[in-house]
Amino acid sequence: MKIKLKSLTIAFLAISVAAVFTFFKITGIDANDLKGAWEYGPAEKQTVMINTAKIFSVAAYDVPGKKFISSYGGTWRIKGSNLIQHIEWNTIDPEQVGKELSSEITLTGSKLTLTRSNETWNRVDDGKSGELTGAWIITGNYTNDMVSKRPSPFFPRRTMKVLSGTRFHWIAYNVATKQFMNAGGGSYSAHDGKYTEHIAFFTKTPESVGKTLSFQYSFVNGDWRHKGEKSTGGAMDECWSRRETLEN
Protein backbone atom coordinates (compact mmCIF):
# COMPACT_ATOMS: atom_id res chain seq x y z
CA MET A 1 0.00 0.00 0.00
CA LYS A 2 2.83 2.38 0.89
CA ILE A 3 4.59 1.56 -2.37
CA LYS A 4 1.43 2.27 -4.35
CA LEU A 5 0.88 5.55 -2.47
CA LYS A 6 4.48 6.59 -3.10
CA SER A 7 4.11 5.76 -6.81
CA LEU A 8 0.89 7.76 -7.02
CA THR A 9 2.56 10.72 -5.29
CA ILE A 10 5.49 10.67 -7.71
CA ALA A 11 3.14 10.42 -10.68
CA PHE A 12 1.06 13.34 -9.38
CA LEU A 13 4.17 15.49 -8.92
CA ALA A 14 5.38 14.64 -12.40
CA ILE A 15 2.02 15.61 -13.90
CA SER A 16 1.98 18.86 -11.88
CA VAL A 17 5.48 19.82 -13.00
CA ALA A 18 4.58 19.06 -16.62
CA ALA A 19 1.40 21.14 -16.32
CA VAL A 20 3.29 24.11 -14.86
CA PHE A 21 5.94 23.85 -17.59
CA THR A 22 3.27 23.69 -20.28
CA PHE A 23 1.44 26.67 -18.79
CA PHE A 24 4.52 28.89 -18.87
CA LYS A 25 5.47 27.65 -22.29
CA ILE A 26 2.05 28.59 -23.66
CA THR A 27 1.52 31.87 -21.83
CA GLY A 28 5.09 33.17 -21.95
CA ILE A 29 6.44 34.45 -25.28
CA ASP A 30 10.19 34.66 -25.90
CA ALA A 31 10.92 38.10 -27.35
CA ASN A 32 13.68 36.63 -29.51
CA ASP A 33 11.05 34.65 -31.41
CA LEU A 34 9.41 37.88 -32.59
CA LYS A 35 12.56 39.40 -34.08
CA GLY A 36 12.68 39.64 -37.86
CA ALA A 37 10.19 40.57 -40.56
CA TRP A 38 6.50 39.64 -40.74
CA GLU A 39 3.85 40.11 -43.46
CA TYR A 40 0.10 40.58 -43.31
CA GLY A 41 -2.65 41.34 -45.83
CA PRO A 42 -3.22 41.23 -49.60
CA ALA A 43 -0.97 42.80 -52.26
CA GLU A 44 -3.27 45.85 -52.40
CA LYS A 45 -2.49 46.49 -48.73
CA GLN A 46 0.72 44.59 -48.08
CA THR A 47 1.74 45.25 -44.50
CA VAL A 48 5.25 44.49 -43.24
CA MET A 49 6.41 44.63 -39.64
CA ILE A 50 10.11 44.61 -38.78
CA ASN A 51 11.14 43.86 -35.19
CA THR A 52 14.71 44.38 -34.03
CA ALA A 53 15.72 43.69 -30.42
CA LYS A 54 13.88 46.83 -29.23
CA ILE A 55 12.56 48.74 -32.25
CA PHE A 56 9.63 47.95 -34.52
CA SER A 57 8.38 49.50 -37.75
CA VAL A 58 5.13 48.74 -39.60
CA ALA A 59 4.42 49.93 -43.13
CA ALA A 60 1.44 49.27 -45.39
CA TYR A 61 1.56 49.84 -49.14
CA ASP A 62 -0.23 48.98 -52.36
CA VAL A 63 2.16 46.76 -54.34
CA PRO A 64 0.41 46.80 -57.77
CA GLY A 65 -0.60 50.44 -57.36
CA LYS A 66 2.88 51.45 -56.16
CA LYS A 67 1.34 53.58 -53.40
CA PHE A 68 2.29 54.15 -49.78
CA ILE A 69 -0.66 53.73 -47.37
CA SER A 70 0.51 54.17 -43.78
CA SER A 71 3.21 53.55 -41.20
CA TYR A 72 3.67 53.43 -37.45
CA GLY A 73 6.33 52.22 -35.06
CA GLY A 74 8.57 52.84 -32.09
CA THR A 75 9.82 50.54 -29.33
CA TRP A 76 8.43 47.20 -28.19
CA ARG A 77 8.70 44.62 -25.44
CA ILE A 78 7.01 41.42 -24.30
CA LYS A 79 5.22 41.08 -20.97
CA GLY A 80 3.94 37.53 -20.44
CA SER A 81 1.86 36.85 -23.53
CA ASN A 82 1.32 40.53 -24.35
CA LEU A 83 3.07 42.66 -26.94
CA ILE A 84 3.59 46.19 -25.62
CA GLN A 85 4.29 48.82 -28.30
CA HIS A 86 5.35 52.39 -27.46
CA ILE A 87 4.46 54.59 -30.44
CA GLU A 88 6.98 57.12 -31.82
CA TRP A 89 5.21 57.85 -35.13
CA ASN A 90 1.84 57.08 -36.66
CA THR A 91 0.80 58.47 -40.04
CA ILE A 92 -2.91 57.76 -39.52
CA ASP A 93 -3.27 58.80 -35.88
CA PRO A 94 -0.49 61.13 -34.66
CA GLU A 95 -2.23 61.39 -31.28
CA GLN A 96 -1.05 57.85 -30.54
CA VAL A 97 2.54 59.11 -30.42
CA GLY A 98 3.87 58.72 -26.89
CA LYS A 99 1.23 56.15 -25.95
CA GLU A 100 1.54 52.43 -25.32
CA LEU A 101 -0.58 49.83 -27.07
CA SER A 102 -0.98 46.35 -25.62
CA SER A 103 -2.20 43.22 -27.36
CA GLU A 104 -2.30 39.60 -26.33
CA ILE A 105 -0.45 37.51 -28.89
CA THR A 106 -0.05 33.88 -29.83
CA LEU A 107 2.89 32.44 -31.71
CA THR A 108 2.43 29.17 -33.56
CA GLY A 109 5.27 28.15 -35.82
CA SER A 110 5.69 30.88 -38.42
CA LYS A 111 2.40 32.62 -37.58
CA LEU A 112 1.95 35.50 -35.13
CA THR A 113 -1.60 36.52 -34.14
CA LEU A 114 -2.43 39.85 -32.46
CA THR A 115 -5.72 39.65 -30.57
CA ARG A 116 -6.30 43.43 -30.46
CA SER A 117 -6.38 43.83 -34.24
CA ASN A 118 -7.33 40.24 -35.09
CA GLU A 119 -4.36 40.02 -37.46
CA THR A 120 -2.32 36.93 -38.26
CA TRP A 121 1.16 37.70 -39.54
CA ASN A 122 3.39 35.32 -41.50
CA ARG A 123 7.11 35.20 -40.84
CA VAL A 124 9.38 36.50 -43.61
CA ASP A 125 12.74 36.10 -41.87
CA ASP A 126 14.14 35.66 -38.36
CA GLY A 127 16.25 38.83 -38.34
CA LYS A 128 19.41 36.97 -37.35
CA SER A 129 21.43 37.17 -40.55
CA GLY A 130 23.39 40.12 -41.85
CA GLU A 131 25.80 42.74 -40.58
CA LEU A 132 23.26 45.52 -40.94
CA THR A 133 20.29 44.10 -39.04
CA GLY A 134 19.06 46.51 -36.38
CA ALA A 135 17.99 50.14 -36.07
CA TRP A 136 20.18 52.94 -37.43
CA ILE A 137 19.98 56.75 -37.21
CA ILE A 138 21.54 59.01 -39.83
CA THR A 139 24.14 61.07 -37.99
CA GLY A 140 26.21 62.73 -40.70
CA ASN A 141 27.65 62.88 -44.20
CA TYR A 142 31.04 62.32 -45.76
CA THR A 143 32.93 64.86 -47.88
CA ASN A 144 36.29 63.80 -49.31
CA ASP A 145 36.27 60.81 -46.95
CA MET A 146 35.84 63.07 -43.90
CA VAL A 147 32.65 62.73 -41.88
CA SER A 148 30.70 65.71 -40.60
CA LYS A 149 28.35 64.73 -37.77
CA ARG A 150 25.01 66.43 -37.19
CA PRO A 151 24.66 68.25 -33.84
CA SER A 152 21.26 66.71 -32.94
CA PRO A 153 20.54 63.62 -35.05
CA PHE A 154 18.29 61.87 -32.54
CA PHE A 155 16.03 64.45 -30.90
CA PRO A 156 13.54 65.78 -31.67
CA ARG A 157 13.74 65.02 -35.41
CA ARG A 158 15.22 61.73 -36.49
CA THR A 159 15.68 59.70 -39.65
CA MET A 160 15.85 56.01 -38.83
CA LYS A 161 16.46 52.90 -40.90
CA VAL A 162 15.23 49.56 -39.51
CA LEU A 163 16.51 46.33 -41.04
CA SER A 164 15.69 42.66 -40.55
CA GLY A 165 17.63 39.98 -42.39
CA THR A 166 15.93 40.76 -45.73
CA ARG A 167 13.60 43.78 -45.32
CA PHE A 168 14.21 47.46 -44.59
CA HIS A 169 12.17 50.54 -43.67
CA TRP A 170 13.37 54.11 -43.27
CA ILE A 171 11.32 56.77 -41.55
CA ALA A 172 11.75 60.50 -40.94
CA TYR A 173 9.68 61.91 -38.07
CA ASN A 174 9.63 64.31 -35.14
CA VAL A 175 8.92 62.88 -31.69
CA ALA A 176 8.19 66.31 -30.16
CA THR A 177 5.70 67.60 -32.75
CA LYS A 178 4.38 64.09 -33.64
CA GLN A 179 4.99 64.99 -37.28
CA PHE A 180 5.72 62.35 -39.91
CA MET A 181 7.84 63.47 -42.86
CA ASN A 182 8.75 60.60 -45.19
CA ALA A 183 9.28 56.87 -45.44
CA GLY A 184 10.50 54.20 -47.80
CA GLY A 185 11.29 50.53 -47.77
CA GLY A 186 11.38 47.17 -49.45
CA SER A 187 13.81 44.27 -49.57
CA TYR A 188 17.61 44.30 -49.47
CA SER A 189 20.76 42.20 -49.53
CA ALA A 190 24.22 42.98 -48.17
CA HIS A 191 27.33 40.98 -49.05
CA ASP A 192 31.04 41.74 -49.36
CA GLY A 193 30.65 45.50 -49.09
CA LYS A 194 27.77 45.70 -51.58
CA TYR A 195 24.35 46.77 -50.30
CA THR A 196 21.39 46.45 -52.70
CA GLU A 197 17.85 47.76 -52.16
CA HIS A 198 14.70 46.93 -54.09
CA ILE A 199 12.23 49.74 -53.40
CA ALA A 200 8.65 48.68 -52.64
CA PHE A 201 7.37 52.08 -51.39
CA PHE A 202 8.76 55.60 -51.26
CA THR A 203 6.80 58.70 -50.19
CA LYS A 204 9.24 61.32 -51.51
CA THR A 205 9.44 60.07 -55.08
CA PRO A 206 6.82 57.42 -55.95
CA GLU A 207 8.45 57.00 -59.36
CA SER A 208 11.37 55.33 -57.55
CA VAL A 209 9.15 52.38 -56.59
CA GLY A 210 10.31 49.24 -58.36
CA LYS A 211 13.88 50.40 -58.76
CA THR A 212 16.86 48.34 -57.61
CA LEU A 213 19.73 50.41 -56.24
CA SER A 214 23.24 49.28 -55.33
CA PHE A 215 25.54 50.99 -52.82
CA GLN A 216 28.87 50.46 -51.15
CA TYR A 217 28.83 49.81 -47.42
CA SER A 218 31.56 49.70 -44.82
CA PHE A 219 31.99 50.26 -41.10
CA VAL A 220 33.95 53.20 -39.71
CA ASN A 221 34.35 53.32 -35.93
CA GLY A 222 31.16 51.31 -35.57
CA ASP A 223 29.18 53.56 -37.93
CA TRP A 224 27.74 52.42 -41.26
CA ARG A 225 29.08 54.32 -44.25
CA HIS A 226 26.43 54.24 -46.97
CA LYS A 227 27.77 55.42 -50.33
CA GLY A 228 26.30 55.48 -53.83
CA GLU A 229 23.73 57.21 -56.03
CA LYS A 230 20.29 58.45 -54.95
CA SER A 231 17.20 56.95 -56.59
CA THR A 232 16.58 60.36 -58.17
CA GLY A 233 20.20 60.76 -59.22
CA GLY A 234 23.13 62.47 -57.56
CA ALA A 235 25.83 61.23 -55.22
CA MET A 236 25.26 60.36 -51.58
CA ASP A 237 27.74 59.43 -48.86
CA GLU A 238 25.99 59.04 -45.52
CA CYS A 239 26.97 58.09 -41.99
CA TRP A 240 24.51 55.99 -39.95
CA SER A 241 24.97 55.10 -36.27
CA ARG A 242 23.28 52.32 -34.34
CA ARG A 243 20.39 53.73 -32.37
CA GLU A 244 21.46 52.08 -29.12
CA THR A 245 24.78 53.99 -29.15
CA LEU A 246 22.86 57.27 -29.26
CA GLU A 247 20.54 56.25 -26.43
CA ASN A 248 23.32 55.14 -24.06
N, C-alpha and C positions, 0 to 999 in steps of 0.2 A: 504493500500500500504506500509506504514511504517512497519507494522507488518510482511508482507511478506518479505520485504527487510532485516529486522532484522533476520528473520528465515533463509533466504538464506545466510546471512553473517556468522551466527553461524555454519550452515552446512558446508560452505566453510572452515572455520577455523578448524572444526573437521576433515574434510578430509585432510587438509594440515598437521595437527599434526600427524594424522595416517600415512600419506605418509612419513613424516620425520622419525617417529619412525621405520617404516618398512625399510626405507633406511639404518638406522644405524644398525638395527638388522641384515640385510642381509650382509652389507659390513664390519661390525665390528665383529671380532672373539674374543671370550673370551678365554684367554690363559689357563684358568683352564679346559676348555673342551678338550684340547689337551693332558692333562696329562694322563699317563698310557701307556699301550702297544698296538701296532698296528701291523697287519700282512699284507703282500702283496706277491703275486706270488705263483707259483706252488710248490709242495714238492721238486722238483729237484733244485729249487732256492727259498727256503722259506726265506723271508726277514722280520725281526722283528725290529721295532723301539720302543724304550723306551724313553718316555719324563718324566723327573721329573720337578720340578718347573722351573729350569734353564738349566739343562743338558739334552742332548739327545745322544743316541747311536743307530746306525743302524748296523745290522749284517745279512749277507746273507750266507746260507749254504744249502748243498744238504742233505736232510733228509735220503732218502734211501741209498745214496752213502756214508753217514757219513763223508762228506767233508766240510771243511770251504771254503767259496768263497771270501768274502770281508767284510770290516767294515769301517765305518767312523762315526764321531761324534764330539761333542764339546758343545757349549752353544747355546741357542735359545731364541727367543723372538717373539712376535707378534706386527706388526705395521699395523693397519687397517685390511685389509684382506690378508696381506702378512706374510709369515713365513720367518723369517730371521735366518739363521744358520751360526754361526761362527765356522769354522772347526779347530779342534785340532789334529785330526789324520785322515788319509785316506790311506787305504792299496793299492788302485788302482792308485791314483793320489796324491802323497805326496806334490806336488806343490800347492795343494789347502789349505794346512795347513796355518793358519793365515788369510785366506780370508773369506769373507762373501758371502753366497749364498742366493738369495731371490726368493721366489716363491709365486704367488697368490694361495690361497687355498680356498676350499669350504668345509663346514662341514654340512652334512645332516644325522641326526640320528647317526648311528654307522659307517658312511663312511666318510673318509677324502680324498679329492682329491687334489693332487699337480699339478698345471698347468705346471710347468717347465718340469717335468719328465713324465707327463701324467700318473701318478700312482693313483690308488684308493686303500686306505688302509682300512682294516676292524678292528674295535676295538676288542681288546682281554680283557682288563680290564681298569678300570678308575683310577688306581694308588692310590686310597684313602685308601685302607685297608692295615694293616700290620705295625708293629713297625719298619721294616727295609727299607721301601720304601724311595728312595732318592739316592744320589750319595755319595759314600764312597771312601776314599783313605787309602791304607795300610800305617800305620805310625810306626809299631813296631811289636815286638814278645814278648811272655811271656816265662820265664824260672823260674820254681819253683814258679809260681804265681806272679812273679815280671816282670813288663813290661820294655822293653828296647826300647826307641823311636829312630827312625832314624833321623839323623841330617837334611836331606833335602828330605822329602818324597813327596813334591809337585812340585818342580822345580829343574832341567828341566825334569828329568825322573819321571814319576808317574805311579802307578798301581791303577786303579780305578774300582770300582764295582758299577753298576747302576741297581737299582731294581724298578720295578713297583709293583703292588699288587701280581702278579703271575710269572713274568718273570725276568731273571737277565742276565746281560752281565758283563764280566770283561775284561779290556783292559790294556795292558802295552805299553807305548809309551813315546817318548821324544819330547817335544814341541819345543826345540831349534834346534835339528837336523832333525826334521820331521820324525824320524824313528819310525816304528811300530815294536814291539817285538812279543807279543803274545795276544791271546784272547780266551775266552771260554764263554759258556752261555747255557741257556735252561730255564726250569721252576723250581719253588721252592715253598716251603711252610714253614711257621714259626709259631709254636704254643708252648706255655708253655716251652720255653727254648730249643726246638728242631727245628733245621733248616735242611731241606732236599732239596737237589738239584738233578734234573734229567738232565744229561748233553746231550745237543743236538749238540754241536760243541766244539772242543778243539784243538787248534793249536799245543800245546806242545806234547800231547800224544793222537793221534787220536783213539787209542784203548780204551780210556776212554769213548768215545761217547756211549751213551746208558746206562751207569751206573747210579745208584741211590745212592747217598752218604748222610749220616746223620751226623750232627754235633751238638755240644752244642753251644748255644749262650746266652750271657748275656751282660749287659751294665755296664761299669766301668767308672765313671766320664764322662759320655756322649759318651764314645767310645764303639764300638762293639767288644766284645771278641768272636773270632771265633775259636772253638777248636774241633779237631777230627783227622781223618786219611785222608791223601792225596789219590787221585784217583789211584796213582801209589804205594801206600803203604808208611808207615812212619808217625810219629806223626806231627801234626801242631797245633800251638797255636798262633793265629795272633791278632793284634790290628788294628782295622779300625776306622778312624775318619771321621765325616761328612765333606764333601768338603767345605761347607760354613764356618765352623769354621777355616779352614786353610786359607781361602781367606779374612777373616775379619782382 
